[in-house]
Amino acid sequence: MRIVLVLLIILHGLIHLMGFAKAFQFGEMAQFTKEISRPMGILWLLTALLFLVTAIGFFLRKDWWPILGIIMVVFSQGLIFTTWADAKYGTIANAIILGAAIISQSNLTFENSFKEDVAAAMSVVAPTPEILNEKDLEPLPECVQNYLRYVGAVGKPKVYNMKIVFTGEMRDKGKDWFHFTSEQYNFMDSPTRLFFMNTKIMGLPTNGYHKYTNETASMRIKLLSLFSVVDLSEPELYPTETVTFFNDLCLFAPAALIDDRITWETLDALSAKATFNNKGTSISAILYFNEKGQLINFVSKDRYSVSEMKAFPFSTPASNYQEVNGYKLPNYGEAIWHYPDGDFVYGKFRVTDVVYNVWSP
């Protein structure tokens, strides 16, 4: 579709050269029955050239192309009105280009709200780097200590924030899987999670933005970045996203588990209960490990199912540990609701990249 639209913009632009040729009498141009003045011919030429620039911007995914595209459609339609009988069918191409430009601009605006939030979270002064050492592990249960040693966190800088890139599939109950890609940023000092997802629903581009900060949690999903499919900021969403934030720490930022806001209870040699408190909101989870020291599951009863706004047991079994930028991290994980009528896997996640202590978007 992208190539088709590029070709449409180019062809539509080139057709405007006919108005220029008619004005300067370069050939018969029998398609135009009405005379075109030379000043108007210059406008037809400029419109043609700027449509070509628009096509290049669209192909190269430049942020400025939608605005230029909208301006050129207005110019083009004005010229078409002056020769309506001969050029009226150009309105169809203008309508297609205008629709694509509006959708692209809406997508940019929606995604820019995510990028602006990331930039604001990064605007704090970066802390002086400290190295995580064995003494930092002493308050932790032995199975958690072994986990931090296994992933390679000891002897490396403490983690203050992280960027994660995922690909995977999600679904709602009773619906088909849909593929997604996502980019997210987590900040530890002032707990923040900013998650932006790109996907398609019924073949149409759809974006989702989950925002969790010290004060609020929200979830917005927009079809074509124009039409709200989900727009939630319910009180139950805050503990839900607190669980999600803590889950991210456990699986992808183990070095952050030395945080004083986490209290620990050893259950046995391979499991421990963690309680994370964020300014009065407390959630708990049980972490399960294997003999290698890998975290293989995270189970919490404090997360709400958004579709029902009721709390159900929630787990994220993780596997396929691989080296990622010097750390051994799970490459694959699932998100599972444990409903009374049976388990429901609603998410499958594959890690593309994890980067720590990022101070520029």
HUPEZI-V889582 format. One line per field, one symbol per residue. burial: # if it has 9 or more other ideal C-beta (glycine too) atoms within 8 Angstrom, else .. A space follows every 50 residues. Layout:
burial->???
This chain:
burial->....##.################.....#..#...#...########### ########......#########.###.##.##..##..##.##.###.# ###########.###.###.##.........#....#..##.######## ####.################......###########..########## #...#########...#########....#.#....############## #########..#.##.....########..#.#######...######## ######.....#.######....#..############.....#.##### #.##.###...
